[in-house]
Amino acid sequence: MDTNTFITAKNTFYAYDIVPSFWLTLLGMFKTGKVKVIDAVADEIADGKDDLTEWFGENIKKSADDAGRAYVIQAKQDGTVLQYYQNIANLIMKNAQYNDAAKEWFLSRADLWLIATGKALNATVVTQEKMPGKGTTKVKIPDICQQVGVKYVNLYDMMRTVGIKI
């Protein structure tokens, strides 16, 4: 799951005080291993220093699923992920469609780590970003996922797939 998916859920349709069952159910999906997050996303959430940071730190950051696997995948330490990261970064940097500022911003965020991890683990990326229109100069997760063959879904599709019902 990308950082924005957590932030959007918290700030809008699944605010803690309105739909606490969403967060409990999501935590249950982490416990069964159906949902994971990568270290780069965990780092971005930690930078927020808000109630999401607190929830994440208490429930996700140092926890493990029923099989003993950490909820947080250490993507930055995985050699295969790193290789995909480098290959995808090169693809982005060589693409003249994107402006230089958009490239630099994208490369500085967790998004590229998320896509590289999805590629390495044959996993689905969850994002609230939408496919950009033709001629856009911004780098977006769905566009890069499509270019490198990584499946992506939005939060609602993930909820249907893993069985989250509130």
Helices and strands as residue ranges (DSSP letters): H 3-11, H 20-31, E 37-38, H 39-48, H 51-59, E 72-73, G 75-77, H 79-94, H 100-107, H 111-121, E 125-126, H 141-148, E 152-153, H 155-162
